Amino acid sequence: MSHEVEPRQLLHLVFGGELKSLEDVEFKDLSKIDMVGMYPDFKSAHAAWKAKAQSTVDNAQMRYFIVHLHRVLDPSDD
């Protein structure tokens, strides 16, 4: 009998919004932050980030980010 091991869950958050300026990461309006979602691995988070970033390419001040939540929840995790 073989036991399949589930891949380790490494939570990632994808979010974005319009920045006040291109020189800093400060959002114009925090109430308009786009919470794209939570993802169990970097690969799926990156795919979501890329889709959102490409869909807003005409707005230079719109930025999307990936936060490695697994590193925040467990700083010893790498």
Secondary structure, 3 states (H helix, E strand, C coil): CCCCCCCCCCCEEEEEEEECCCCCCCECCHHHCEEEEEECCHHHHHHHHHHHHHHCCCCCCEEEEEECHHHHHCCCCC
